[in-house]
Amino acid sequence: MEPLRIADVEFKSRLFLGTGKFSSREALRAAVAASETELVTVALTRVDFADREDDIISALAGSKVRVMLNTSGARDA
């Protein structure tokens, strides 16, 4: 199967993983590692800019995934 190309980015995996259903940051990290996904979607409402220690983005730190923000459910900018 040919790699998936979006703009100038080439993905070997066509599996994109969402972060919405994981019970913990550790479960999310384990799923990202096990799935070997290269792109993770994150709901903008789950990003806590005030608390960087508990932020969902920090849970993905160190992994080599790209993060795509999803604005679904966001009521304002």
Kinemage of the C-alpha trace (Angstrom):
@kinemage 1
@onewidth
@group {chain A} dominant
@subgroup {mainchain}
@vectorlist {calphas} color= white
{ca met a 1} P 0.000 0.000 0.000
{ca glu a 2} L 1.239 3.446 -0.864
{ca pro a 3} L 1.923 5.872 1.975
{ca leu a 4} L -0.778 8.469 2.665
{ca arg a 5} L 0.302 11.990 1.756
{ca ile a 6} L -1.432 15.044 3.195
{ca ala a 7} L 0.131 18.297 1.987
{ca asp a 8} L 3.882 17.756 2.432
{ca val a 9} L 3.563 15.090 5.152
{ca glu a 10} L 3.793 11.393 4.373
{ca phe a 11} L 2.177 8.856 6.721
{ca lys a 12} L 3.063 5.176 6.673
{ca ser a 13} L 0.052 4.362 8.849
{ca arg a 14} L -3.493 5.256 7.875
{ca leu a 15} L -4.696 4.819 11.440
{ca phe a 16} L -5.522 8.102 13.160
{ca leu a 17} L -6.239 7.883 16.880
{ca gly a 18} L -8.572 10.149 18.861
{ca thr a 19} L -7.910 10.953 22.523
{ca gly a 20} L -11.493 11.304 23.737
{ca lys a 21} L -12.183 7.891 25.250
{ca phe a 22} L -9.083 7.117 27.277
{ca ser a 23} L -9.479 6.781 31.033
{ca ser a 24} L -6.002 8.094 31.799
{ca arg a 25} L -2.943 9.681 30.252
{ca glu a 26} L -1.083 6.396 30.757
{ca ala a 27} L -3.750 4.481 28.792
{ca leu a 28} L -3.457 7.044 26.001
{ca arg a 29} L 0.333 6.708 25.892
{ca ala a 30} L 0.076 2.909 25.794
{ca ala a 31} L -2.485 2.994 22.969
{ca val a 32} L -0.385 5.392 20.900
{ca ala a 33} L 2.662 3.161 21.317
{ca ala a 34} L 0.791 -0.087 20.616
{ca ser a 35} L -1.069 1.237 17.570
{ca glu a 36} L 2.010 2.820 15.982
{ca thr a 37} L -0.212 5.644 14.769
{ca glu a 38} L 1.450 8.754 13.413
{ca leu a 39} L -1.414 11.206 13.952
{ca val a 40} L -3.543 11.825 17.040
{ca thr a 41} L -6.593 14.075 17.116
{ca val a 42} L -7.217 16.100 20.274
{ca ala a 43} L -10.408 17.989 21.082
{ca leu a 44} L -9.549 21.618 21.691
{ca thr a 45} L -11.747 21.557 24.794
{ca arg a 46} L -9.376 18.966 26.351
{ca val a 47} L -6.320 21.218 26.050
{ca asp a 48} L -5.710 23.006 29.349
{ca phe a 49} L -3.389 25.910 28.661
{ca ala a 50} L -3.446 26.921 32.344
{ca asp a 51} L -2.186 23.572 33.700
{ca arg a 52} L 0.666 22.298 31.543
{ca glu a 53} L 1.316 19.372 33.921
{ca asp a 54} L -2.173 17.917 33.402
{ca asp a 55} L -2.574 18.924 29.786
{ca ile a 56} L -3.504 16.201 27.264
{ca ile a 57} L -0.773 17.469 24.923
{ca ser a 58} L 1.895 16.834 27.559
{ca ala a 59} L 0.701 13.215 27.714
{ca leu a 60} L 1.881 12.869 24.123
{ca ala a 61} L 5.247 14.517 24.750
{ca gly a 62} L 8.119 12.288 23.749
{ca ser a 63} L 6.063 10.355 21.215
{ca lys a 64} L 6.659 10.945 17.538
{ca val a 65} L 3.032 11.569 16.649
{ca arg a 66} L 1.626 14.633 14.998
{ca val a 67} L -1.243 16.298 16.823
{ca met a 68} L -4.285 17.632 15.005
{ca leu a 69} L -6.629 19.795 17.045
{ca asn a 70} L -10.338 19.159 16.640
{ca thr a 71} L -12.624 22.125 17.324
{ca ser a 72} L -15.801 20.045 17.602
{ca gly a 73} L -17.686 20.983 20.762
{ca ala a 74} L -15.796 24.261 21.260
{ca arg a 75} L -18.250 27.094 21.841
{ca asp a 76} L -15.903 30.023 21.326
{ca ala a 77} L -12.359 30.869 20.375
